[in-house]
């Protein structure tokens, strides 16, 4: 009787993600590290650390994207909100500078040269 419980007095198995207090799958990250041939051997702590970093980055992007969605009076996060969140954050923008987000659009930006001159308005009004 394999699986979650083993025999009569066997302990219930606990995932490495649960042990580390993570939502991201440590076992899957370990499998990808091994199959990816990034190194000959993979230590026990490496997939835990990598899963924690990925979870943190994901939470950070989702929080900022949720704020962007709320600013636009929307209840659902769409790629546009993810784009705005990333490009408005200095560190995330640097990390994901060469990344293209599908249906993300661009940041609203009008070059100062193209804006109408304020001094010309004041002179005509006086």
Secondary structure, 3 states (H helix, E strand, C coil): CCCCCCCCCCCCCCCHHHHHCCCCCHHHHHHHHHHCCCCCCCCHHHHHHHHHHHHHHHHHHHHHHHHHHHHCCCCCCCHHHHHHHHHHCHHHHHHCCCCCCCCCCCCCCCCHHHCCCHHHHHHHHC
